[in-house]
């Protein structure tokens, strides 16, 4: 039985058997895949490509308990709780398959975060219940899409997400519109989250190398078009650019392009823009949440603003452009 309360230390629960008939991720049978750091990374990369979170968790735990590589891997976990995150991802993926993204997000946050539930203003709650909606806001940690999914309670919510997330959570794929994100901008990764974030960016870059620039642009253009069509059909989209800050980048180009598409070709129903913001949240606090460190106590629920018609946001009294759109929504009230 898998115990979701036991990711501290080596993970030894029965996490599943993986995919039947899948090629052996460790190369030739009988050869020790943990013979060195390179062999361990190759094992992770092959297992990651299978899209099986249980197998990936087992591979990491085998390395963690290996007499030769274990000390180095445990040192990595002092900077980022990789084993804990993989363990939770496997259980979260199982719950998404059984109960859907919103209920699975409830479990994740109830178990690990606490204090996450938001009292959404009535005007916003009415819109979020069933109207075509574009939710936009900051993305300070990996918890962002699950915070929004848990607070919106919409089965038709889709999230514009980094493409690698579907490898960790294959059952999350129906709720995602994948985009290609750069992971090799080392100085920016370090600026946003210090050495811990840089370390994870380097690991992700190895597990899933970046697409060529033009290919990545095409993937992202298709994602923008798919998001606009999904809202136009009456559903909800979450877009939360990584590291968004109200002081530096109130908007990102993709949000403006979605609005322009909706304005040029509106759906049958009016569509709405709903802002949200995570306060006092970061990768560091997420690590504290999963590691049960004192900093976890500072976690706060997200804020949410009132809905704005997308036509009002795009064609307001001040001209707006897709490159840099000023936030014309009312200030978000703290939700308690």
Long-range contacts (C-beta under 8 A, 24 or more apart in sequence): 2-90, 2-91, 2-94, 4-88, 4-91, 4-111, 5-111, 7-83, 7-84, 7-87, 7-88, 7-290, 8-84, 8-292, 10-61, 10-64, 10-65, 10-83, 11-57, 11-58, 11-60, 11-61, 11-83, 11-86, 11-87, 12-61, 15-54, 15-57, 15-58, 15-87, 15-90, 16-54, 16-90, 16-94, 17-54, 18-50, 18-52, 18-54, 18-55, 18-58, 19-50, 19-52, 19-55, 22-50, 22-52, 22-55, 25-50, 25-55, 25-59, 34-62, 34-63, 34-66, 34-68, 34-69, 35-68, 36-68, 36-69, 37-69, 37-72, 40-66, 40-69, 40-73, 41-206, 44-207, 45-206, 45-207, 48-167, 48-207, 48-208, 49-167, 51-166, 51-167, 51-170, 52-170, 53-86, 53-89, 53-90, 53-93, 53-168, 53-169, 53-170, 54-90, 56-86, 56-90, 56-168, 57-83, 57-86, 57-87, 57-89, 57-90, 60-86, 76-199, 79-195, 79-196, 79-199, 80-196, 80-199, 80-200, 80-287, 81-287, 81-290, 81-291, 82-200, 82-203, 84-290, 84-291, 85-142, 85-290, 86-168, 88-112, 88-290, 89-168, 89-169, 92-169, 93-168, 93-169, 93-170, 93-171, 93-172, 94-171, 96-169, 96-171, 96-172, 96-175, 97-171, 100-155, 101-146, 101-149, 101-157, 101-172, 101-175, 102-149, 102-150, 102-152, 102-153, 102-154, 102-155, 102-157, 104-146, 105-145, 105-146, 105-147, 105-149, 105-150, 106-150, 108-143, 108-146, 108-150, 109-143, 109-146, 109-147, 109-150, 112-289, 112-290, 113-143, 113-289, 113-296, 113-299, 114-299, 115-299, 115-300, 115-301, 116-147, 116-150, 116-151, 116-299, 116-301, 116-302, 117-150, 117-151, 117-301, 118-151, 118-301, 118-302, 118-303, 118-304, 118-335, 119-335, 119-336, 120-151, 120-304, 120-335, 121-304, 121-306, 121-333, 123-306, 123-307, 124-274, 124-304, 124-305, 124-306, 124-307, 127-272, 127-274, 127-307, 128-152, 128-153, 128-154, 128-236, 128-274, 129-153, 129-154, 131-234, 131-269, 131-270, 131-271, 131-272, 131-307, 132-231, 132-232, 132-233, 132-234, 132-235, 132-236, 132-267, 132-269, 132-270, 132-271, 132-272, 133-231, 133-235, 133-236, 133-237, 133-271, 133-272, 133-273, 133-274, 133-307, 134-227, 134-231, 134-236, 134-237, 134-239, 134-255, 134-258, 134-259, 134-262, 134-271, 134-272, 134-273, 134-274, 134-310, 135-236, 135-237, 135-238, 135-239, 135-240, 135-274, 135-275, 135-276, 136-238, 136-239, 136-240, 136-251, 136-255, 136-273, 136-274, 136-275, 136-276, 137-240, 137-244, 137-275, 137-276, 137-277, 137-278, 137-302, 138-240, 138-241, 138-243, 138-244, 138-245, 138-246, 138-277, 138-278, 139-240, 139-241, 139-242, 139-243, 139-244, 139-278, 140-243, 140-244, 140-278, 140-281, 140-282, 140-283, 141-278, 141-281, 141-282, 141-283, 141-285, 141-286, 142-283, 142-286, 143-278, 143-281, 143-286, 143-289, 144-240, 144-278, 144-281, 145-238, 145-240, 147-278, 147-301, 147-302, 148-238, 148-240, 148-276, 148-302, 149-175, 149-238, 151-302, 151-304, 152-236, 154-235, 154-236, 156-234, 156-235, 156-236, 157-235, 157-236, 157-237, 157-238, 158-227, 158-230, 158-235, 158-236, 158-237, 158-238, 159-237, 159-238, 159-240, 160-223, 160-227, 160-237, 160-238, 160-239, 160-240, 160-254, 163-208, 163-219, 164-204, 164-207, 164-208, 167-207, 167-208, 177-223, 177-226, 177-227, 177-230, 177-237, 178-219, 178-223, 179-219, 179-220, 179-223, 180-210, 180-211, 180-215, 180-216, 180-219, 180-220, 181-242, 182-210, 182-216, 183-208, 183-210, 184-210, 192-242, 192-243, 192-283, 193-282, 193-283, 193-284, 194-284, 196-283, 196-284, 196-287, 197-283, 220-254, 224-254, 224-257, 224-258, 224-261, 225-261, 227-258, 228-257, 228-258, 228-261, 228-262, 231-258, 231-262, 231-267, 231-271, 232-262, 232-265, 232-266, 232-267, 232-271, 233-267, 234-267, 234-268, 234-269, 246-277, 246-327, 249-324, 250-324, 250-325, 250-326, 250-327, 251-324, 251-325, 251-326, 251-327, 253-322, 253-323, 255-322, 255-325, 256-314, 256-320, 256-321, 256-322, 256-323, 256-325, 257-322, 259-310, 259-313, 259-314, 259-322, 259-325, 260-314, 260-322, 262-310, 263-310, 263-311, 263-314, 263-315, 266-311, 270-309, 270-311, 271-309, 271-310, 272-307, 272-308, 272-309, 272-310, 273-307, 273-308, 273-309, 273-310, 273-313, 273-329, 274-304, 274-305, 274-306, 274-307, 274-308, 275-304, 275-305, 275-308, 275-327, 275-329, 275-332, 276-302, 276-303, 276-304, 276-305, 276-332, 277-302, 277-303, 277-304, 277-305, 277-332, 278-302, 278-303, 279-303, 279-334, 301-335, 301-336, 302-335, 303-332, 303-333, 303-334, 303-335, 304-332, 304-333, 304-335, 305-329, 305-330, 305-331, 305-332, 305-333, 306-330
